[in-house]
Amino acid sequence: MEPTVLISLIAVLVSLLSYIFARRSWRETYRPIVTARIETHASGNMATLFDIVVYNVGNRPATDIRLTTNQNMLEDAFDGNASEKLKSEIKACFSNEGTIPLLHPGNVATNGFGMAGVKEKGLKYGSKIPIVIKYSDLNRQKIKSKQTLIFRDTTYFAGSGWAKE
């Protein structure tokens, strides 16, 4: 084989590999990235209310967002004083009923997620709930990510602070 043909074949191979790498990088960079966390909604002397917040931190819209978890692990995270109504409201976040049809980049979707209070409690404070977030981009490419929700006050990262006036 002549050296010029060999050099041409190597150049074509390098070009092909560069194209594959650039396309893969583009797909990873320009896509929705969906995350979730439990956040403090409001806090007072009788109870702290919580929300689950789903974020799209990517730069493309996400569709058909569904949070799932192991139902036994979720059941173990409930406090013994949690009412059936509160349990069903939290469980709805991990059901078909809780599917988010569309979430634009930079936007959030929020839902109530229990409380920690004097009388009624929702989840055990500090409990960890492993979840899977399943969603698609506008081209129907399916994406799945795993993370852990932690049920605790997010107003103060270490759990204590001063009241704001």
Rosetta constraint file for C-alpha pairs under 8 A:
AtomPair CA 1 CA 5 HARMONIC 6.83 0.50
AtomPair CA 1 CA 6 HARMONIC 6.85 0.50
AtomPair CA 2 CA 6 HARMONIC 6.41 0.50
AtomPair CA 3 CA 7 HARMONIC 6.09 0.50
AtomPair CA 4 CA 8 HARMONIC 6.11 0.50
AtomPair CA 5 CA 9 HARMONIC 6.18 0.50
AtomPair CA 6 CA 10 HARMONIC 6.22 0.50
AtomPair CA 7 CA 11 HARMONIC 6.14 0.50
AtomPair CA 8 CA 12 HARMONIC 6.19 0.50
AtomPair CA 9 CA 13 HARMONIC 6.16 0.50
AtomPair CA 10 CA 14 HARMONIC 6.13 0.50
AtomPair CA 11 CA 15 HARMONIC 6.08 0.50
AtomPair CA 12 CA 16 HARMONIC 6.12 0.50
AtomPair CA 13 CA 17 HARMONIC 6.17 0.50
AtomPair CA 14 CA 18 HARMONIC 6.06 0.50
AtomPair CA 15 CA 19 HARMONIC 6.15 0.50
AtomPair CA 16 CA 20 HARMONIC 6.26 0.50
AtomPair CA 17 CA 21 HARMONIC 6.13 0.50
AtomPair CA 18 CA 22 HARMONIC 6.02 0.50
AtomPair CA 19 CA 23 HARMONIC 6.09 0.50
AtomPair CA 20 CA 24 HARMONIC 6.14 0.50
AtomPair CA 21 CA 25 HARMONIC 6.08 0.50
AtomPair CA 22 CA 26 HARMONIC 6.08 0.50
AtomPair CA 23 CA 27 HARMONIC 6.21 0.50
AtomPair CA 24 CA 28 HARMONIC 6.30 0.50
AtomPair CA 25 CA 29 HARMONIC 6.06 0.50
AtomPair CA 26 CA 30 HARMONIC 5.76 0.50
AtomPair CA 27 CA 31 HARMONIC 6.35 0.50
AtomPair CA 30 CA 58 HARMONIC 7.24 0.50
AtomPair CA 30 CA 59 HARMONIC 5.92 0.50
AtomPair CA 30 CA 60 HARMONIC 6.41 0.50
AtomPair CA 31 CA 58 HARMONIC 5.88 0.50
AtomPair CA 31 CA 59 HARMONIC 5.92 0.50
AtomPair CA 31 CA 60 HARMONIC 5.02 0.50
AtomPair CA 31 CA 61 HARMONIC 7.59 0.50
AtomPair CA 31 CA 137 HARMONIC 6.76 0.50
AtomPair CA 32 CA 56 HARMONIC 6.26 0.50
AtomPair CA 32 CA 57 HARMONIC 6.89 0.50
AtomPair CA 32 CA 58 HARMONIC 4.22 0.50
AtomPair CA 32 CA 59 HARMONIC 5.78 0.50
AtomPair CA 32 CA 60 HARMONIC 4.75 0.50
AtomPair CA 32 CA 61 HARMONIC 5.70 0.50
AtomPair CA 32 CA 62 HARMONIC 5.38 0.50
AtomPair CA 32 CA 105 HARMONIC 7.06 0.50
AtomPair CA 32 CA 137 HARMONIC 6.42 0.50
AtomPair CA 33 CA 56 HARMONIC 5.50 0.50
AtomPair CA 33 CA 57 HARMONIC 5.34 0.50
AtomPair CA 33 CA 58 HARMONIC 4.35 0.50
AtomPair CA 33 CA 59 HARMONIC 7.74 0.50
AtomPair CA 33 CA 62 HARMONIC 7.77 0.50
AtomPair CA 34 CA 54 HARMONIC 6.92 0.50
AtomPair CA 34 CA 55 HARMONIC 5.51 0.50
AtomPair CA 34 CA 56 HARMONIC 4.51 0.50
AtomPair CA 34 CA 57 HARMONIC 6.21 0.50
AtomPair CA 34 CA 58 HARMONIC 7.12 0.50
AtomPair CA 34 CA 62 HARMONIC 7.55 0.50
AtomPair CA 34 CA 133 HARMONIC 7.41 0.50
AtomPair CA 34 CA 135 HARMONIC 7.97 0.50
AtomPair CA 35 CA 54 HARMONIC 5.77 0.50
AtomPair CA 35 CA 55 HARMONIC 5.25 0.50
AtomPair CA 35 CA 56 HARMONIC 6.60 0.50
AtomPair CA 35 CA 57 HARMONIC 7.47 0.50
AtomPair CA 35 CA 133 HARMONIC 7.51 0.50
AtomPair CA 35 CA 147 HARMONIC 7.99 0.50
AtomPair CA 36 CA 52 HARMONIC 6.96 0.50
AtomPair CA 36 CA 53 HARMONIC 5.52 0.50
AtomPair CA 36 CA 54 HARMONIC 4.30 0.50
AtomPair CA 36 CA 55 HARMONIC 5.98 0.50
AtomPair CA 36 CA 149 HARMONIC 7.47 0.50
AtomPair CA 37 CA 52 HARMONIC 5.76 0.50
AtomPair CA 37 CA 53 HARMONIC 5.54 0.50
AtomPair CA 37 CA 54 HARMONIC 6.76 0.50
AtomPair CA 37 CA 149 HARMONIC 5.68 0.50
AtomPair CA 37 CA 150 HARMONIC 7.47 0.50
AtomPair CA 38 CA 50 HARMONIC 6.65 0.50
AtomPair CA 38 CA 51 HARMONIC 5.70 0.50
AtomPair CA 38 CA 52 HARMONIC 4.47 0.50
AtomPair CA 38 CA 53 HARMONIC 6.22 0.50
AtomPair CA 38 CA 113 HARMONIC 7.53 0.50
AtomPair CA 38 CA 149 HARMONIC 6.38 0.50
AtomPair CA 38 CA 150 HARMONIC 6.62 0.50
AtomPair CA 38 CA 151 HARMONIC 6.27 0.50
AtomPair CA 38 CA 152 HARMONIC 7.55 0.50
AtomPair CA 38 CA 154 HARMONIC 7.82 0.50
AtomPair CA 39 CA 50 HARMONIC 5.65 0.50
AtomPair CA 39 CA 51 HARMONIC 5.32 0.50
AtomPair CA 39 CA 52 HARMONIC 6.18 0.50
AtomPair CA 39 CA 53 HARMONIC 6.90 0.50
AtomPair CA 39 CA 152 HARMONIC 7.77 0.50
AtomPair CA 39 CA 153 HARMONIC 6.83 0.50
AtomPair CA 39 CA 154 HARMONIC 5.50 0.50
AtomPair CA 39 CA 155 HARMONIC 7.85 0.50
AtomPair CA 40 CA 48 HARMONIC 7.05 0.50
AtomPair CA 40 CA 49 HARMONIC 6.06 0.50
AtomPair CA 40 CA 50 HARMONIC 4.59 0.50
AtomPair CA 40 CA 51 HARMONIC 6.29 0.50
AtomPair CA 40 CA 152 HARMONIC 7.77 0.50
AtomPair CA 40 CA 153 HARMONIC 5.48 0.50
AtomPair CA 40 CA 154 HARMONIC 5.43 0.50
AtomPair CA 40 CA 155 HARMONIC 6.26 0.50
AtomPair CA 41 CA 48 HARMONIC 7.49 0.50
AtomPair CA 41 CA 49 HARMONIC 5.27 0.50
AtomPair CA 41 CA 50 HARMONIC 4.93 0.50
AtomPair CA 41 CA 51 HARMONIC 5.81 0.50
AtomPair CA 42 CA 48 HARMONIC 5.84 0.50
AtomPair CA 42 CA 49 HARMONIC 5.30 0.50
AtomPair CA 42 CA 50 HARMONIC 7.18 0.50
AtomPair CA 43 CA 47 HARMONIC 6.12 0.50
AtomPair CA 43 CA 48 HARMONIC 4.21 0.50
AtomPair CA 43 CA 49 HARMONIC 6.25 0.50
AtomPair CA 44 CA 48 HARMONIC 6.16 0.50
AtomPair CA 46 CA 117 HARMONIC 5.68 0.50
AtomPair CA 46 CA 118 HARMONIC 5.78 0.50
AtomPair CA 47 CA 115 HARMONIC 6.63 0.50
AtomPair CA 47 CA 116 HARMONIC 5.56 0.50
AtomPair CA 47 CA 117 HARMONIC 3.81 0.50
AtomPair CA 47 CA 118 HARMONIC 6.34 0.50
AtomPair CA 48 CA 115 HARMONIC 5.49 0.50
AtomPair CA 48 CA 116 HARMONIC 5.20 0.50
AtomPair CA 48 CA 117 HARMONIC 6.08 0.50
AtomPair CA 48 CA 153 HARMONIC 7.77 0.50
AtomPair CA 49 CA 112 HARMONIC 7.90 0.50
AtomPair CA 49 CA 113 HARMONIC 7.63 0.50
AtomPair CA 49 CA 114 HARMONIC 6.25 0.50
AtomPair CA 49 CA 115 HARMONIC 4.46 0.50
AtomPair CA 49 CA 116 HARMONIC 6.67 0.50
AtomPair CA 50 CA 112 HARMONIC 6.10 0.50
AtomPair CA 50 CA 113 HARMONIC 5.13 0.50
AtomPair CA 50 CA 114 HARMONIC 5.54 0.50
AtomPair CA 50 CA 115 HARMONIC 5.66 0.50
AtomPair CA 51 CA 110 HARMONIC 6.42 0.50
AtomPair CA 51 CA 111 HARMONIC 5.44 0.50
AtomPair CA 51 CA 112 HARMONIC 4.32 0.50
AtomPair CA 51 CA 113 HARMONIC 4.61 0.50
AtomPair CA 51 CA 114 HARMONIC 7.24 0.50
AtomPair CA 52 CA 110 HARMONIC 5.74 0.50
AtomPair CA 52 CA 111 HARMONIC 5.44 0.50
AtomPair CA 52 CA 112 HARMONIC 6.23 0.50
AtomPair CA 52 CA 113 HARMONIC 5.58 0.50
AtomPair CA 53 CA 108 HARMONIC 6.49 0.50
AtomPair CA 53 CA 109 HARMONIC 5.76 0.50
AtomPair CA 53 CA 110 HARMONIC 4.54 0.50
AtomPair CA 53 CA 111 HARMONIC 6.71 0.50
AtomPair CA 54 CA 108 HARMONIC 5.41 0.50
AtomPair CA 54 CA 109 HARMONIC 5.14 0.50
AtomPair CA 54 CA 110 HARMONIC 6.37 0.50
AtomPair CA 55 CA 106 HARMONIC 7.13 0.50
AtomPair CA 55 CA 107 HARMONIC 6.21 0.50
AtomPair CA 55 CA 108 HARMONIC 4.55 0.50
AtomPair CA 55 CA 109 HARMONIC 6.74 0.50
AtomPair CA 56 CA 61 HARMONIC 7.57 0.50
AtomPair CA 56 CA 62 HARMONIC 7.15 0.50
AtomPair CA 56 CA 103 HARMONIC 6.52 0.50
AtomPair CA 56 CA 104 HARMONIC 6.69 0.50
AtomPair CA 56 CA 105 HARMONIC 5.23 0.50
AtomPair CA 56 CA 106 HARMONIC 5.63 0.50
AtomPair CA 56 CA 107 HARMONIC 5.96 0.50
AtomPair CA 56 CA 108 HARMONIC 6.47 0.50
AtomPair CA 57 CA 105 HARMONIC 6.05 0.50
AtomPair CA 57 CA 106 HARMONIC 5.56 0.50
AtomPair CA 57 CA 107 HARMONIC 7.83 0.50
AtomPair CA 58 CA 105 HARMONIC 5.78 0.50
AtomPair CA 58 CA 106 HARMONIC 7.33 0.50
AtomPair CA 59 CA 105 HARMONIC 5.24 0.50
AtomPair CA 59 CA 106 HARMONIC 7.67 0.50
AtomPair CA 60 CA 104 HARMONIC 6.86 0.50
AtomPair CA 60 CA 105 HARMONIC 5.60 0.50
AtomPair CA 60 CA 137 HARMONIC 7.26 0.50
AtomPair CA 61 CA 102 HARMONIC 6.91 0.50
AtomPair CA 61 CA 103 HARMONIC 5.69 0.50
AtomPair CA 61 CA 104 HARMONIC 4.40 0.50
AtomPair CA 61 CA 105 HARMONIC 5.46 0.50
AtomPair CA 61 CA 137 HARMONIC 6.34 0.50
AtomPair CA 61 CA 138 HARMONIC 6.74 0.50
AtomPair CA 62 CA 102 HARMONIC 5.75 0.50
AtomPair CA 62 CA 103 HARMONIC 5.25 0.50
AtomPair CA 62 CA 104 HARMONIC 6.47 0.50
AtomPair CA 62 CA 105 HARMONIC 7.75 0.50
AtomPair CA 62 CA 135 HARMONIC 6.45 0.50
AtomPair CA 62 CA 136 HARMONIC 5.72 0.50
AtomPair CA 62 CA 137 HARMONIC 4.96 0.50
AtomPair CA 62 CA 138 HARMONIC 6.83 0.50
AtomPair CA 63 CA 100 HARMONIC 7.12 0.50
AtomPair CA 63 CA 101 HARMONIC 5.30 0.50
AtomPair CA 63 CA 102 HARMONIC 4.44 0.50
AtomPair CA 63 CA 103 HARMONIC 6.42 0.50
AtomPair CA 63 CA 135 HARMONIC 5.88 0.50
AtomPair CA 63 CA 136 HARMONIC 5.14 0.50
AtomPair CA 63 CA 137 HARMONIC 5.90 0.50
AtomPair CA 63 CA 138 HARMONIC 6.79 0.50
AtomPair CA 64 CA 99 HARMONIC 6.15 0.50
AtomPair CA 64 CA 100 HARMONIC 5.58 0.50
AtomPair CA 64 CA 101 HARMONIC 4.56 0.50
AtomPair CA 64 CA 102 HARMONIC 6.35 0.50
AtomPair CA 64 CA 134 HARMONIC 7.81 0.50
AtomPair CA 64 CA 135 HARMONIC 5.35 0.50
AtomPair CA 64 CA 136 HARMONIC 6.27 0.50
AtomPair CA 65 CA 99 HARMONIC 5.54 0.50
AtomPair CA 65 CA 100 HARMONIC 4.93 0.50
AtomPair CA 65 CA 101 HARMONIC 6.41 0.50
AtomPair CA 65 CA 102 HARMONIC 7.38 0.50
AtomPair CA 65 CA 133 HARMONIC 6.97 0.50
AtomPair CA 65 CA 134 HARMONIC 5.73 0.50
AtomPair CA 65 CA 135 HARMONIC 4.35 0.50
AtomPair CA 65 CA 136 HARMONIC 7.18 0.50
AtomPair CA 66 CA 94 HARMONIC 7.08 0.50
AtomPair CA 66 CA 95 HARMONIC 7.64 0.50
AtomPair CA 66 CA 96 HARMONIC 7.31 0.50
AtomPair CA 66 CA 98 HARMONIC 6.87 0.50
AtomPair CA 66 CA 99 HARMONIC 4.87 0.50
AtomPair CA 66 CA 100 HARMONIC 6.61 0.50
AtomPair CA 66 CA 133 HARMONIC 5.84 0.50
AtomPair CA 66 CA 134 HARMONIC 5.25 0.50
AtomPair CA 66 CA 135 HARMONIC 6.35 0.50
AtomPair CA 67 CA 93 HARMONIC 6.89 0.50
AtomPair CA 67 CA 94 HARMONIC 5.09 0.50
AtomPair CA 67 CA 95 HARMONIC 7.47 0.50
AtomPair CA 67 CA 98 HARMONIC 7.67 0.50
AtomPair CA 67 CA 99 HARMONIC 7.48 0.50
AtomPair CA 67 CA 131 HARMONIC 6.67 0.50
AtomPair CA 67 CA 132 HARMONIC 5.86 0.50
AtomPair CA 67 CA 133 HARMONIC 4.72 0.50
AtomPair CA 67 CA 134 HARMONIC 6.46 0.50
AtomPair CA 68 CA 94 HARMONIC 4.89 0.50
AtomPair CA 68 CA 95 HARMONIC 7.16 0.50
AtomPair CA 68 CA 131 HARMONIC 5.62 0.50
AtomPair CA 68 CA 132 HARMONIC 5.25 0.50
AtomPair CA 68 CA 133 HARMONIC 6.48 0.50
AtomPair CA 68 CA 134 HARMONIC 7.90 0.50
AtomPair CA 69 CA 73 HARMONIC 7.65 0.50
AtomPair CA 69 CA 74 HARMONIC 7.10 0.50
AtomPair CA 69 CA 94 HARMONIC 6.64 0.50
AtomPair CA 69 CA 129 HARMONIC 7.47 0.50
AtomPair CA 69 CA 130 HARMONIC 6.40 0.50
AtomPair CA 69 CA 131 HARMONIC 4.68 0.50
AtomPair CA 69 CA 132 HARMONIC 6.31 0.50
AtomPair CA 70 CA 74 HARMONIC 6.34 0.50
AtomPair CA 70 CA 130 HARMONIC 7.76 0.50
AtomPair CA 70 CA 131 HARMONIC 7.63 0.50
AtomPair CA 71 CA 75 HARMONIC 6.05 0.50
AtomPair CA 72 CA 76 HARMONIC 6.23 0.50
AtomPair CA 73 CA 77 HARMONIC 6.38 0.50
AtomPair CA 73 CA 129 HARMONIC 6.94 0.50
AtomPair CA 74 CA 78 HARMONIC 6.82 0.50
AtomPair CA 74 CA 129 HARMONIC 6.49 0.50
AtomPair CA 77 CA 123 HARMONIC 5.44 0.50
AtomPair CA 77 CA 124 HARMONIC 5.67 0.50
AtomPair CA 77 CA 127 HARMONIC 5.85 0.50
AtomPair CA 77 CA 128 HARMONIC 7.43 0.50
AtomPair CA 77 CA 129 HARMONIC 7.41 0.50
AtomPair CA 78 CA 82 HARMONIC 6.50 0.50
AtomPair CA 78 CA 87 HARMONIC 7.58 0.50
AtomPair CA 78 CA 122 HARMONIC 5.87 0.50
AtomPair CA 78 CA 123 HARMONIC 4.11 0.50
AtomPair CA 78 CA 124 HARMONIC 5.66 0.50
AtomPair CA 79 CA 121 HARMONIC 6.09 0.50
AtomPair CA 79 CA 122 HARMONIC 5.73 0.50
AtomPair CA 79 CA 123 HARMONIC 4.93 0.50
AtomPair CA 79 CA 124 HARMONIC 4.83 0.50
AtomPair CA 80 CA 121 HARMONIC 7.93 0.50
AtomPair CA 81 CA 119 HARMONIC 7.83 0.50
AtomPair CA 81 CA 120 HARMONIC 5.72 0.50
AtomPair CA 81 CA 121 HARMONIC 5.72 0.50
AtomPair CA 81 CA 122 HARMONIC 7.36 0.50
AtomPair CA 82 CA 86 HARMONIC 6.44 0.50
AtomPair CA 82 CA 87 HARMONIC 6.63 0.50
AtomPair CA 82 CA 120 HARMONIC 5.99 0.50
AtomPair CA 82 CA 121 HARMONIC 5.16 0.50
AtomPair CA 82 CA 122 HARMONIC 4.89 0.50
AtomPair CA 82 CA 123 HARMONIC 7.32 0.50
AtomPair CA 83 CA 87 HARMONIC 6.25 0.50
AtomPair CA 83 CA 120 HARMONIC 7.43 0.50
AtomPair CA 83 CA 122 HARMONIC 7.67 0.50
AtomPair CA 84 CA 88 HARMONIC 6.07 0.50
AtomPair CA 85 CA 89 HARMONIC 6.29 0.50
AtomPair CA 86 CA 90 HARMONIC 6.34 0.50
AtomPair CA 86 CA 114 HARMONIC 6.44 0.50
AtomPair CA 86 CA 122 HARMONIC 6.64 0.50
AtomPair CA 87 CA 91 HARMONIC 6.06 0.50
AtomPair CA 87 CA 122 HARMONIC 7.15 0.50
AtomPair CA 88 CA 92 HARMONIC 6.03 0.50
AtomPair CA 89 CA 93 HARMONIC 7.15 0.50
AtomPair CA 89 CA 112 HARMONIC 7.83 0.50
AtomPair CA 89 CA 113 HARMONIC 7.39 0.50
AtomPair CA 90 CA 94 HARMONIC 7.64 0.50
AtomPair CA 90 CA 112 HARMONIC 7.63 0.50
AtomPair CA 90 CA 113 HARMONIC 5.55 0.50
AtomPair CA 90 CA 114 HARMONIC 6.79 0.50
AtomPair CA 91 CA 95 HARMONIC 6.77 0.50
AtomPair CA 92 CA 96 HARMONIC 7.72 0.50
AtomPair CA 92 CA 97 HARMONIC 6.14 0.50
AtomPair CA 92 CA 98 HARMONIC 5.75 0.50
AtomPair CA 93 CA 97 HARMONIC 7.27 0.50
AtomPair CA 93 CA 98 HARMONIC 4.66 0.50
AtomPair CA 93 CA 99 HARMONIC 7.82 0.50
AtomPair CA 93 CA 111 HARMONIC 7.70 0.50
AtomPair CA 94 CA 98 HARMONIC 6.11 0.50
AtomPair CA 95 CA 99 HARMONIC 7.13 0.50
AtomPair CA 100 CA 109 HARMONIC 7.75 0.50
AtomPair CA 103 CA 107 HARMONIC 6.36 0.50
AtomPair CA 103 CA 108 HARMONIC 7.03 0.50
AtomPair CA 103 CA 109 HARMONIC 7.47 0.50
AtomPair CA 113 CA 122 HARMONIC 7.99 0.50
AtomPair CA 114 CA 121 HARMONIC 7.31 0.50
AtomPair CA 114 CA 122 HARMONIC 4.86 0.50
AtomPair CA 114 CA 123 HARMONIC 6.94 0.50
AtomPair CA 115 CA 120 HARMONIC 7.51 0.50
AtomPair CA 115 CA 121 HARMONIC 5.49 0.50
AtomPair CA 115 CA 122 HARMONIC 5.13 0.50
AtomPair CA 115 CA 123 HARMONIC 7.34 0.50
AtomPair CA 116 CA 120 HARMONIC 7.00 0.50
AtomPair CA 116 CA 121 HARMONIC 4.65 0.50
AtomPair CA 116 CA 122 HARMONIC 6.12 0.50
AtomPair CA 116 CA 123 HARMONIC 7.38 0.50
AtomPair CA 116 CA 125 HARMONIC 7.14 0.50
AtomPair CA 117 CA 121 HARMONIC 5.54 0.50
AtomPair CA 123 CA 127 HARMONIC 7.02 0.50
AtomPair CA 123 CA 151 HARMONIC 6.98 0.50
AtomPair CA 124 CA 151 HARMONIC 7.29 0.50
AtomPair CA 125 CA 151 HARMONIC 5.62 0.50
AtomPair CA 125 CA 152 HARMONIC 5.70 0.50
AtomPair CA 126 CA 150 HARMONIC 6.01 0.50
AtomPair CA 126 CA 151 HARMONIC 4.99 0.50
AtomPair CA 126 CA 152 HARMONIC 5.29 0.50
AtomPair CA 127 CA 150 HARMONIC 5.80 0.50
AtomPair CA 127 CA 151 HARMONIC 5.41 0.50
AtomPair CA 127 CA 152 HARMONIC 7.84 0.50
AtomPair CA 128 CA 148 HARMONIC 6.32 0.50
AtomPair CA 128 CA 149 HARMONIC 5.60 0.50
AtomPair CA 128 CA 150 HARMONIC 4.58 0.50
AtomPair CA 128 CA 151 HARMONIC 6.48 0.50
AtomPair CA 129 CA 148 HARMONIC 5.44 0.50
AtomPair CA 129 CA 149 HARMONIC 5.02 0.50
AtomPair CA 129 CA 150 HARMONIC 6.43 0.50
AtomPair CA 130 CA 146 HARMONIC 7.33 0.50
AtomPair CA 130 CA 147 HARMONIC 5.89 0.50
AtomPair CA 130 CA 148 HARMONIC 4.18 0.50
AtomPair CA 130 CA 149 HARMONIC 6.21 0.50
AtomPair CA 131 CA 146 HARMONIC 5.85 0.50
AtomPair CA 131 CA 147 HARMONIC 5.59 0.50
AtomPair CA 131 CA 148 HARMONIC 5.79 0.50
AtomPair CA 131 CA 149 HARMONIC 7.12 0.50
AtomPair CA 132 CA 144 HARMONIC 6.82 0.50
AtomPair CA 132 CA 145 HARMONIC 5.71 0.50
AtomPair CA 132 CA 146 HARMONIC 4.51 0.50
AtomPair CA 132 CA 147 HARMONIC 6.51 0.50
AtomPair CA 133 CA 144 HARMONIC 5.64 0.50
AtomPair CA 133 CA 145 HARMONIC 5.30 0.50
AtomPair CA 133 CA 146 HARMONIC 6.27 0.50
AtomPair CA 133 CA 147 HARMONIC 7.96 0.50
AtomPair CA 134 CA 142 HARMONIC 7.34 0.50
AtomPair CA 134 CA 143 HARMONIC 5.87 0.50
AtomPair CA 134 CA 144 HARMONIC 4.53 0.50
AtomPair CA 134 CA 145 HARMONIC 6.70 0.50
AtomPair CA 135 CA 142 HARMONIC 5.91 0.50
AtomPair CA 135 CA 143 HARMONIC 5.38 0.50
AtomPair CA 135 CA 144 HARMONIC 6.49 0.50
AtomPair CA 136 CA 140 HARMONIC 5.27 0.50
AtomPair CA 136 CA 141 HARMONIC 5.31 0.50
AtomPair CA 136 CA 142 HARMONIC 4.43 0.50
AtomPair CA 136 CA 143 HARMONIC 5.68 0.50
AtomPair CA 137 CA 141 HARMONIC 5.52 0.50
AtomPair CA 137 CA 142 HARMONIC 6.87 0.50
AtomPair CA 137 CA 143 HARMONIC 7.79 0.50
AtomPair CA 153 CA 157 HARMONIC 7.50 0.50
AtomPair CA 153 CA 159 HARMONIC 6.36 0.50
AtomPair CA 154 CA 159 HARMONIC 7.68 0.50
AtomPair CA 155 CA 159 HARMONIC 7.75 0.50
AtomPair CA 156 CA 160 HARMONIC 5.76 0.50
AtomPair CA 156 CA 161 HARMONIC 6.10 0.50
